[in-house]
Amino acid sequence: MNRKNICMTLLLMCVFIFSSCTMDTIVPADSISETSPVDRQSAEINMNRYAVIFEENETFSDEIAQRAAEYIDPYIKQAVVILNTVGEHERRFDILDCDYSARPKKRDEITDPLTLYIYDTVLERTLAYEDYYFNEDDYDVEYFFGNFVDATDALDIDYGQLSLYSDTQMGWKTYEDGYYMPGGWLNDITDDRDAIKAEVDFYYAVVDRIIEKMPQNMSNYDKCCYFAFVISLVTEYDYEFVTLASSYPAYAALVQQSCVCKGYAEAFYELCRREGISCWSCSGTTINGDHAWNRVETTEGYVYLDITWYDDPELSDHYRDGYFMYLFMTEEDLEYMGHVVERVH
């Protein structure tokens, strides 16, 4: 063996050893479950387009982060497998970024000092899982209830994530904090705030992990595909409507693994918001009745994604070779599918 061949052999051995120590290989196309078939030919062509790396002996910041990784990583791996089967379809869109902190807030529309005080107090205390208490008799106003409702309605719009674990308890002339476990009922109040915070932290650790393990160098279009695939894999539609009254449907989708349409839409919005992709949740009607979905902003205008209708047991088969199934619908597609937008938020 000449010197050149010897060097090449050693180099290949080093690459193999290094790869085996730092990367968890993507699930091969022929090992994907029967409930999620993938076109093998396109999978073989694009299998190495995107990769997701997992350290063998990864260390985590805490037990919650580790538990979140153990829970969501299998779905992330499967989503990347599906992502690698997506071809370069002619209807790819250039989806815009968004600075969500610059979007107008309802607080900016409040002019009444007492309403602003209520808004700021409830926000500060709820973010810290602390008590707050208001008694109408302590304020020289004619209609304190109106001030309070205006403040908390604005909070619901600006910081909807607070409803993941909190709701105001109202009594006779009194208004005070109420904390409950994520996924629980609004009136199932508990004082175990450490347990509540731990579950809230777990939800956000799951969201963080989905973002963290997203393949590198993807366009916003491919990121939206990735988010849609993860959500569709991790959750199933709640045909029993158990989660219909969920206070924070994105939690129902990503943690409880069962949700109605609003859960799909809110989970997708949450991931886009965290990644800085211009996105909204839409609500309106379809041929089947009330419904929720998303829209994203592109250089060509708005494009819509209905992940609820996209999600079914043949998930990857419906995106084989760039075939669109309720993802990236134009205004014309939306009208053809029978979607009527009534509210964007």
C-alpha positions as CSV (number, residue, x, y, z in Angstrom):
1,M,0.0,0.0,0.0
2,N,1.5,3.4,-1.0
3,R,1.8,6.4,1.3
4,K,-1.2,8.1,-0.3
5,N,-3.5,5.1,0.2
6,I,-2.3,4.7,3.8
7,C,-3.1,8.4,4.5
8,M,-6.5,8.2,2.9
9,T,-7.3,5.0,5.0
10,L,-6.3,6.7,8.2
11,L,-8.3,9.8,7.3
12,L,-11.4,7.7,6.7
13,M,-11.0,5.8,10.0
14,C,-10.7,9.1,11.9
15,V,-13.9,10.5,10.2
16,F,-15.7,7.3,11.1
17,I,-14.6,7.3,14.7
18,F,-15.4,11.0,15.1
19,S,-18.8,10.6,13.6
20,S,-19.7,7.7,15.8
21,C,-18.8,9.7,18.9
22,T,-20.7,12.9,18.1
23,M,-23.7,12.1,16.0
24,D,-26.8,9.9,16.4
25,T,-27.5,8.7,12.9
26,I,-30.8,9.7,11.3
27,V,-33.2,6.8,11.2
28,P,-32.7,5.1,7.8
29,A,-35.6,5.3,5.3
30,D,-36.3,1.5,5.4
31,S,-36.8,1.6,9.2
32,I,-39.6,4.1,9.3
33,S,-42.8,2.8,10.8
34,E,-45.6,1.6,8.5
35,T,-47.8,4.4,9.8
36,S,-45.4,7.0,8.3
37,P,-44.3,5.7,4.9
38,V,-41.6,7.6,2.9
39,D,-40.8,7.4,-0.7
40,R,-37.6,5.5,-0.7
41,Q,-36.2,6.8,-3.9
42,S,-36.5,10.4,-2.9
43,A,-35.3,9.5,0.6
44,E,-32.2,8.0,-0.7
45,I,-31.5,11.0,-2.9
46,N,-31.9,13.6,-0.1
47,M,-31.1,11.5,3.0
48,N,-28.0,13.6,3.8
49,R,-29.5,17.0,3.0
50,Y,-30.3,17.7,6.6
51,A,-28.9,16.0,9.7
52,V,-29.6,16.3,13.4
53,I,-26.8,15.8,15.9
54,F,-27.1,14.3,19.3
55,E,-24.2,13.8,21.7
56,E,-23.7,10.3,23.1
57,N,-23.2,11.5,26.6
58,E,-25.0,14.8,26.5
59,T,-25.1,16.8,29.7
60,F,-28.2,18.9,30.5
61,S,-28.7,22.0,32.6
62,D,-31.2,20.2,34.8
63,E,-33.4,17.1,35.1
64,I,-36.3,18.9,33.4
65,A,-34.2,19.6,30.3
66,Q,-33.1,16.0,30.2
67,R,-36.7,14.7,30.5
68,A,-37.8,17.0,27.7
69,A,-35.0,15.7,25.5
70,E,-35.9,12.1,26.2
71,Y,-39.5,12.8,25.4
72,I,-39.3,14.9,22.2
73,D,-36.1,13.6,20.5
74,P,-37.7,10.6,18.8
75,Y,-40.2,12.9,17.1
76,I,-37.4,15.3,16.1
77,K,-35.5,12.5,14.5
78,Q,-38.5,11.3,12.6
79,A,-39.4,14.8,11.5
80,V,-35.9,15.2,10.0
81,V,-36.3,12.0,8.1
82,I,-39.5,13.3,6.5
83,L,-37.8,16.7,5.9
84,N,-35.1,14.9,3.8
85,T,-37.8,13.5,1.5
86,V,-39.1,17.0,0.6
87,G,-38.1,17.9,-3.0
88,E,-37.3,21.3,-4.4
89,H,-40.9,22.0,-5.3
90,E,-41.7,24.9,-7.7
91,R,-44.1,26.4,-5.1
92,R,-41.5,27.1,-2.4
93,F,-42.0,30.5,-0.8
94,D,-39.6,33.1,0.7
95,I,-41.0,33.4,4.2
96,L,-40.2,36.6,6.1
97,D,-38.6,37.1,9.5
98,C,-40.4,39.0,12.3
99,D,-39.3,40.9,15.3
100,Y,-42.2,40.0,17.6
101,S,-41.1,42.5,20.3
102,A,-41.9,45.2,17.7
103,R,-45.5,44.1,17.1
104,P,-48.1,46.4,18.7
105,K,-49.3,45.5,22.1
106,K,-52.7,46.1,23.6
107,R,-51.1,47.7,26.6
108,D,-50.0,50.6,24.3
109,E,-53.7,51.4,23.8
110,I,-54.5,51.7,27.5
111,T,-54.7,55.3,28.8
112,D,-56.4,54.9,32.1
113,P,-53.8,54.9,35.0
114,L,-55.6,52.4,37.2
115,T,-56.0,49.9,34.3
116,L,-52.3,50.2,33.5
117,Y,-51.5,49.6,37.2
118,I,-53.7,46.5,37.2
119,Y,-52.1,45.2,34.0
120,D,-48.5,45.7,35.2
121,T,-49.2,44.3,38.7
122,V,-50.9,41.1,37.4
123,L,-48.2,40.6,34.8
124,E,-45.3,41.1,37.2
125,R,-46.7,38.9,39.9
126,T,-47.9,36.1,37.6
127,L,-44.6,35.8,35.8
128,A,-43.0,35.3,39.3
129,Y,-45.8,32.9,40.5
130,E,-46.6,35.4,43.3
131,D,-49.8,36.5,45.0
132,Y,-51.8,39.5,43.9
133,Y,-55.0,40.9,45.5
134,F,-57.4,43.7,44.6
135,N,-60.4,44.9,46.6
136,E,-62.8,47.3,44.9
137,D,-63.3,49.2,48.2
138,D,-59.6,50.2,48.1
139,Y,-60.0,52.3,45.0
140,D,-62.0,55.4,44.5
141,V,-63.5,54.5,41.2
142,E,-67.1,54.0,40.1
143,Y,-66.6,50.8,38.1
144,F,-63.5,48.9,39.2
145,F,-64.7,45.7,37.5
146,G,-64.5,47.5,34.1
147,N,-60.9,48.5,34.8
148,F,-59.9,45.0,35.8
149,V,-61.5,43.4,32.7
150,D,-59.9,45.9,30.4
151,A,-56.5,45.2,31.9
152,T,-56.8,41.4,31.9
153,D,-58.3,41.3,28.4
154,A,-55.2,43.2,27.2
155,L,-53.0,40.8,29.1
156,D,-54.6,37.8,27.4
157,I,-53.7,39.2,24.0
158,D,-50.2,40.4,24.9
159,Y,-49.2,37.5,27.1
160,G,-51.4,34.6,26.3
161,Q,-48.8,32.2,27.7
162,L,-49.9,33.2,31.2
163,S,-53.1,31.2,30.7
164,L,-50.9,28.1,30.7
165,Y,-51.0,28.1,34.5
166,S,-52.9,31.1,35.9
167,D,-56.4,32.7,36.0
168,T,-57.9,35.4,38.2
169,Q,-60.2,34.3,40.9
170,M,-63.1,36.7,41.5
171,G,-65.2,37.1,44.6
172,W,-67.5,39.7,46.0
173,K,-65.5,42.9,45.2
174,T,-62.3,41.0,45.2
175,Y,-59.8,39.8,42.5
176,E,-56.9,37.6,43.3
177,D,-54.4,35.2,41.8
178,G,-55.3,31.6,40.9
179,Y,-52.6,29.1,39.8
180,Y,-53.3,25.6,38.4
181,M,-51.3,22.8,36.8
182,P,-50.9,23.2,33.0
183,G,-53.5,21.1,31.2
184,G,-55.8,21.3,34.2
185,W,-59.1,23.0,34.6
186,L,-59.2,26.7,35.3
187,N,-61.1,26.2,38.6
188,D,-58.7,23.4,39.8
189,I,-56.6,25.8,41.8
190,T,-53.6,24.6,43.8
191,D,-51.0,26.1,46.1
192,D,-48.2,23.8,44.9
193,R,-46.5,26.4,42.8
194,D,-43.2,24.5,42.7
195,A,-45.0,21.7,40.9
196,I,-46.8,24.1,38.6
197,K,-43.5,25.9,37.7
198,A,-41.8,22.5,37.0
199,E,-44.5,21.5,34.5
200,V,-44.4,25.0,32.9
201,D,-40.6,24.7,32.6
202,F,-41.0,21.2,31.1
203,Y,-43.3,22.6,28.4
204,Y,-40.8,25.4,27.5
205,A,-37.9,22.9,27.6
206,V,-39.7,20.8,25.0
207,V,-40.1,23.9,22.8
208,D,-36.5,24.8,23.4
209,R,-35.4,21.3,22.4
210,I,-37.3,21.4,19.1
211,I,-35.6,24.7,18.3
212,E,-32.2,23.6,19.5
213,K,-32.2,20.4,17.4
214,M,-33.5,21.9,14.3
215,P,-31.1,21.2,11.4
216,Q,-28.8,24.1,10.5
217,N,-28.8,26.3,7.4
218,M,-32.5,25.9,6.7
219,S,-34.7,28.5,5.0
220,N,-37.8,29.7,6.8
221,Y,-39.8,27.6,4.4
222,D,-38.0,24.4,5.6
223,K,-38.2,25.4,9.2
224,C,-42.0,25.7,8.8
225,C,-42.0,22.2,7.2
226,Y,-39.9,20.9,10.2
227,F,-42.3,22.5,12.7
228,A,-45.3,21.1,10.9
229,F,-43.8,17.6,10.9
230,V,-42.9,17.6,14.6
231,I,-46.3,18.8,15.6
232,S,-48.1,16.2,13.4
233,L,-45.9,13.4,14.7
234,V,-46.2,14.3,18.4
235,T,-49.9,14.9,18.6
236,E,-53.2,13.3,17.5
237,Y,-56.5,15.0,16.8
238,D,-58.8,14.9,19.9
239,Y,-61.9,13.4,18.4
240,E,-63.4,13.1,21.9
241,F,-63.0,16.8,22.5
242,V,-61.4,16.3,25.9
243,T,-59.1,19.2,25.3
244,L,-61.7,21.5,23.8
245,A,-61.6,23.8,26.8
246,S,-57.9,23.7,27.2
247,S,-56.6,27.0,28.6
248,Y,-53.4,26.8,26.5
249,P,-53.9,24.5,23.6
250,A,-50.2,24.6,22.5
251,Y,-49.5,22.6,25.7
252,A,-52.2,20.1,24.8
253,A,-50.5,19.6,21.4
254,L,-46.9,19.4,22.4
255,V,-47.1,17.7,25.9
256,Q,-50.5,16.1,26.2
257,Q,-50.2,14.8,22.6
258,S,-53.9,15.4,21.9
259,C,-55.6,18.5,20.8
260,V,-58.2,20.1,18.5
261,C,-57.4,22.5,15.7
262,K,-56.5,25.4,17.9
263,G,-53.8,23.3,19.5
264,Y,-52.1,22.6,16.2
265,A,-52.3,26.3,15.2
266,E,-51.0,27.7,18.6
267,A,-48.2,25.2,18.7
268,F,-47.0,26.2,15.3
269,Y,-47.3,29.8,16.2
270,E,-45.3,29.3,19.3
271,L,-42.4,27.7,17.4
272,C,-42.5,30.3,14.7
273,R,-42.5,33.1,17.3
274,R,-39.5,31.6,19.1
275,E,-37.6,31.3,15.8
276,G,-38.6,34.8,14.6
277,I,-40.7,33.7,11.6
278,S,-43.6,36.0,10.7
279,C,-46.7,34.0,11.6
280,W,-50.2,34.4,12.9
281,S,-53.0,32.2,14.1
282,C,-56.2,32.3,12.1
283,S,-59.7,31.3,13.1
284,G,-62.8,31.0,11.0
285,T,-64.9,28.4,9.2
286,T,-64.5,25.6,6.7
287,I,-67.0,23.2,5.1
288,N,-66.8,21.3,8.4
289,G,-67.6,24.2,10.7
290,D,-65.4,26.3,13.0
291,H,-61.7,25.9,12.5
292,A,-58.2,27.2,13.3
293,W,-55.0,27.3,11.2
294,N,-52.0,29.6,10.5
295,R,-50.7,32.1,8.0
296,V,-47.1,33.2,7.3
297,E,-45.9,36.2,5.5
298,T,-43.9,35.8,2.3
299,T,-42.4,38.1,-0.3
300,E,-45.4,37.1,-2.4
301,G,-48.1,37.8,0.3
302,Y,-49.7,35.6,2.8
303,V,-49.6,31.8,2.6
304,Y,-51.6,29.5,4.9
305,L,-50.9,26.2,6.7
306,D,-53.6,23.9,8.1
307,I,-51.6,21.4,10.1
308,T,-54.8,19.9,11.5
309,W,-56.0,18.8,8.1
310,Y,-52.5,17.9,7.1
311,D,-52.0,15.5,10.0
312,D,-53.1,11.9,9.4
313,P,-51.6,8.4,9.7
314,E,-50.1,8.8,6.2
315,L,-48.1,11.9,7.2
316,S,-45.0,11.6,5.2
317,D,-46.8,10.1,2.2
318,H,-48.8,13.3,1.9
319,Y,-45.6,15.3,1.5
320,R,-43.8,12.9,-0.8
321,D,-41.9,14.6,-3.7
322,G,-43.2,18.0,-2.7
323,Y,-46.9,17.2,-2.8
324,F,-48.9,19.8,-0.9
325,M,-51.6,18.7,1.5
326,Y,-53.0,21.8,3.2
327,L,-49.5,23.3,3.7
328,F,-48.5,26.6,2.1
329,M,-51.9,27.4,0.6
330,T,-52.3,30.6,-1.4
331,E,-55.3,32.8,-1.1
332,E,-56.7,31.0,-4.1
333,D,-56.0,27.6,-2.5
334,L,-57.6,28.7,0.7
335,E,-60.8,29.7,-1.1
336,Y,-60.8,26.5,-3.0
337,M,-60.5,24.4,0.2
338,G,-63.4,26.3,1.7
339,H,-61.5,28.2,4.5
340,V,-63.0,31.5,5.5
341,V,-60.8,33.7,7.7
342,E,-62.8,35.6,10.3
343,R,-60.0,36.5,12.8
344,V,-56.2,36.8,12.7
345,H,-54.3,37.1,16.0
